[in-house]
Amino acid sequence: MNRSTYLKLERRRQRAALCSAILLAALAVGTLLAACTASIPVEPNRVTLVVDGEQRSIVTELATVRDLLTAEGVTIGDLDRVSPPETAALRDGMTVAVVRVIRLTETVSETLPYGRQVLRDATIPEGETRLLQSGQAGVLERAYRITLEDGVEVERTLMQEAITLKPQDEIRLVGTRPNVETVIITGTLAYMNRQDAWILRGSNRTRRRLTALGDLDGRVFALSPDATKLLFTRAVTDAEHINALWLIRTGEADPDPIPLDVNDVLWADWHPEGNRIAWTTAEVIEAAPGWRGLNDLWTAILSLQDALISRREVLKPEAGGGYGWWGTRYAWSPSGDALAYSQPDAVGVVTLRDAERTPLLTFPAYRTYSSWAWNPALAWSPDGNFIATVIHAPSPNIDDPEESPVFNVWQIAATGAYSAAMASETGMWATPSFAPDGSALLYGRALVPYRSDTSEHKLCLIDRDGSDQRCFDAPGETGIELPAWRWSPKGDVIAFIQLGDIYLLTPKDGSIIPLVDDGGISQLDWK
């Protein structure tokens, strides 16, 4: 064995001896510690456990709160709280409390009271009250998040609220319409109530129904000069026509309407002598408004059997300009040898002898941006010298004259030699009408003249020379909606329609009284 090998073996032996000595020492120390430990007794902890409403006294040698809860079979939920924490060491006299925490959502409904409205209604007799709409309570729902600790609410948080049912107000109508008293009238007054024809003679207590099918369309509704016949149009179900012209005798107790074999009528009226009529027609089209005016003119004589004979086409159909599709309106002259005519951009005269239109005044048409066109009303003075109408006038504040909201009442000489404005800014539905003696001109003035297409009106009178203008407010809280007013045959009173009823205005003292309170009237004539 060489020296190098000897030295390596010696070092290995020494290390082995050292490890054996260390191991023996460690075993001796462990034995000593075990003996010491066995000689020191472990004292148990007395703790109080409070959980699920119970209180338990426990003697335990367990080390931590978690160990205690596990040993006692207590399950801890995600939201439950443990005090002290589960990792805490148990100590003698300690109280361990478990608080059960629950979170839930609760929806609470709350009743919302309804309101009450009282509306004045001129269509209901004064002193009467009617229920228009029943009141209904609403419902408000609130969603809350509620936190319970050991069954006791400790927190309530509003998460959402919404009205699931809106309250509905109770609406009651209180009548303001004066009770109708007996009123004596002259002549015959015809009116259309809910698409049927009625007449009054003598007084408002003697009204009588003439038709009963509810199919009058209101385009034509005219008494003959002697008031013995009523000319009217009825709607038809035939898709090839828009209406038909009929006649009924007003003096018979139970009259039957008489068809005149004329369809698609836009305008018709009696000759001043009552022995013939004139009319103009349209053709049916699919586009709105469903028809196109032909701008023609027909006349015919009425036979003793009330049939139309000797029909004459005075004017053949024509386009009638850019707005001619709306048709032409006419009005017989007092002498019956001519008719005034109006189109959306002109007013003139047609003589039956020449069968030609002669324009008296032209003006820009009114652009409605809709399927209707404006056409001015016409009225002859009793002497036949003048025509009262409405003219569309340009506005200095608007570049395009067709969009101007200005409409004025004019008086035009039938010869075309003279014309003058009688009243300015009256609105498009002014509908002028001369008094039977020609001394005054009746017209409507729009309450909102620059929105006269939808405005209500008041009635105004002006002397023939343009002086002494007087206006009268309609009864109730609104103006006159329909441009429908007529002089009595004597010219002492004026009938007009207000909220579906007929009222009489006495210009002399400005008094207004109700005549007919049916509530659905839309046309009238008085001869």
SESEKOL-423449 format. One record per residue (C-alpha): x, y, z. Coordinates in pm, whole numbers, plus 50000, padded with zeros to 5 digits. Example, Ala and Ser with C-alpha at 12.3 -4.5 7.8 and 13.67 -1.06 7.14 Angstrom:
# SESEKOL-423449
512304955050780;513674989450714;
This chain:
# SESEKOL-423449
500005000050000;501495032749905;501375063750119;498635080849911;496255052049945;496905049850319;496055086050374;492705083150190;491595053250396;492575070750722;490475101150638;487415079550564;487745061750897;487935094551087;484795108250918;482865076750997;483845078951361;482795115251378;479345107951225;478765079851473;479575102551764;477205129551637;474385104451591;474765091051941;474635126352078;471475134551885;469755103452009;470645112452361;469235147752332;465965134752173;465525110152454;466065137852705;463505161252537;460915133952521;461415127152886;461015164252963;457915167552759;456305137552907;456935151553240;454975185453163;451115180853160;448985199352877;446155221453020;442835221052814;441145254252707;437675263452811;435965281752522;432435293252440;431055286452091;428125308351974;426505296351650;422985293751496;421395309551801;422985284952044;425775289552298;428005259852382;430675257152654;433485234752535;436655221552701;439145213352431;442815207252373;442525217052004;444905243651882;442915266851646;439455280651590;439215261551261;439995229151443;437255236551693;434625244051424;435535212551235;435315191651547;431915206251633;430555200551281;430005237451209;430005245350834;430975280650735;429225296550434;430855320350186;429315351150347;429455339450713;431725357750954;433845340451226;435215359651522;438065355651602;439345344051261;439585306851192;443425307951199;443525321951552;444885299451835;442455288952099;442895304452442;441255296952769;438095317652818;437815326452449;434395331152284;434145319551924;431145334751744;429805324851400;427515350551235;425325336150958;425075361250667;422375358650396;421815382150102;418575381449907;416575402849661;413105415349745;410655433449511;408205457449673;405185470749482;403865505249560;400545519449442;400715552449253;397545572949295;395765585848986;394955622448928;391665638848845;390975662648559;387895683348497;387445696248143;384925721248020;383065708047716;380855729847501;379205699347342;377565689247673;374595708747811;375415732648090;375095716648434;375735680948317;378825660848408;380045630348221;382805605648294;385115605047994;387805582448141;387915561648459;390855566248694;393285537648739;396085535348995;399605528448877;402205504449011;405795512749107;408095483149168;411345486549369;413975458949384;416105458249704;419205438249803;418745428350169;421495415850402;420495394250702;422825385950989;421535357351200;418095364051053;418115401151138;418085426850853;421135449050882;421235464850538;418735473050259;420045487149928;417795499349641;419005482549323;416295492349071;412885508749045;410445510348755;406825520148689;405235488248559;401785503848521;401295540848460;398445557248648;395515568548435;393805600848532;390095602548587;388655627348338;385265643048384;383575666148138;381585695448268;379055708848020;379145745447921;376715744547630;373665765947703;370375747647705;368635752747373;365415771947394;362745774647127;363955797646850;361755810246565;363425811546225;362405823545879;362735802845566;364205767845557;367505758045716;369075725345601;372005709445773;374045677445759;374355658646085;376555627646090;376295624045711;372485626845699;370355656345586;367935674645817;365785705845779;364235731846009;361165752445928;359395776146161;361495768546469;364205745646600;361505723646755;360235712546415;363365696946269;362975667146042;365345641045898;365455637945518;367935609245474;368815579945697;371725560745540;374565582345677;376325583745339;376375620745243;379955631045161;379415668645200;380885679544866;377485692244753;374825703644999;372585730844853;368955741144890;367105752244580;366235789644576;362675782044689;363945755944942;361665728944803;364565706344703;367955697344841;370855688644613;373535666444767;376205640444692;376395605744839;379485584244877;379455552044676;381095518344734;381835513544366;385605517544320;385005533243977;383365564344128;383845587344426;380225598344467;376865603944298;374565634144273;371105631444429;368065653044498;365335651444761;362065670644798;361995688545132;358235694145147;357195657745152;356575639845480;358585608745389;360535617245075;362645593344872;366005605644740;366135608344360;369305598844171;370335623443900;372615599943709;375725621443759;378865606943918;382215619744048;380985654644130;383325680444287;380905709944282;377255715244196;374675742344265;371305756044166;370655782243902;369145813344070;365775805343915;365895769644046;365065752843716;368555740043635;371845730943792;375525732743703;378285708843807;381905699143752;383455664643774;386615644843839;388145611743737;389125584343981;392855577344022;394835554744255;397165581744393;396075605144670;393615621544705;391965594444491;390645616944214;391765643243963;389635673243875;388625675643509;388005713343525;384945708843308;381535725443346;378105710843279;374575724443296;371205707543270;367535716043308;365485699243578;362265683943445;358955683443627;359765647943731;363115659943870;365215644143600;368125661843432;367455669543067;369115690642799;372585684242936;375215707642801;378975705642833;379835742442870;383585737142924;385485706642812;388005690043045;391415706343068;394545703843283;393895736743460;397525745743530;399995731643782;397335727344053;394445719443820;394235683943954;392325698244251;389525710644025;387625742943971;385065759344199;382105779144062;379345802444180;376255812943985;375775850143921;372455864744048;371215867943690;372155832343604;373905841143277;377435836343413;379425818543678;382385830343875;385175804843892;388205799844113;391295778444076;394305776644310;395935805544120;393135825643957;389625839943988;387495848143687;384155846143509;382565821543266;379695834343055;377305807542933;376955825142600;380675825542518;381575793742713;385015807642792;386905815143109;387935851343153;390505856043432;389915886543650;392785882443897;395755858843918;397995851744215;400555825844328;399085792344423;399585780844781;401995751844816;400595727445071;403235700145043;400375675345061;397685658044855;395285687644877;395275722244723;393735754844836;390985769744620;389395803044718;385695806444801;383465828644584;380425850644654;378485874144424;377055906944543;373225907144513;373395932144226;375795910144033;378435937044000;381085923544233;382665890744339;384065886244688;386855861044725;390125853244903;393455860944740;396795844644825;399255873244863;403075872844866;404845879145196;407765903745216;409525880045455;409385849145232;411235845944902;408965819644746;405485835244697;403855800644692;404905795345055;403495828245182;400975824145467;399175856645381;395555855745259;393355886445210;389655891745132;389165910444804;386255925344612;386525923044234;384285939643976;382645913643751;383905933243452;387475932343581;387645970243587;388125972943963;389515952444248;390505961044605;391425943944930;388615945345186;390355928345481;393965917445522;395505886445681;392175869045725;393365833645650;392645809845364;389195798645485;387705833645519;384705823245296;383235858145233;379475862445184;377415893545103;374365902145311;371085896545120;370705934245074;374375938344977;375115963145255;377765942745435;380265915045377;380565885845618;383825866545647;385845845845891;389095858246041;391615831846147;392715834346511;396195824446392;396295839946044;399755826645952;398615791046030;395175795145886;395075759945740;394395746646090;393345778046278;389935784546427;388025816246339;385895844746457;383155859946243;383605895346111;381415920245927;382565949245713;380505974945526;380395973545147;382796003045125;385335986545354;384496006045670;383105997346013;384675963146066;383225943446357;384205908846480;382375884846708;383885857546926;382345823146918;380825809347239;382955787547462;386735786347477;387435779247111;386875796546781;384805784746487;386425754246336;384495749946009;384195777845750;380425772145731;378205802445791;375035815045621;372865846245624;369195841945703;366855850245411;366015883545576;369655891145656;368985898446024;370865868446170;373755845946073;373925808346131;377285792046193;378635758646311;380555756446638;381745722746776;379135704046575;376215726346682;374435754946505;374395789546661;372685821746556;374495855146563;372495887246560;374895913746419;372785942546550;373545935446914;376225908146887;374135882547074;374695845547007;372215818047091;372215780347024;369825767546761;370605730346720;372745710346964;373125676946783;376915677646815;377745662946472;376795690246224;379235697945942;377255715245663;374375739845644;372375760645397;369595786045451;367045797845198;
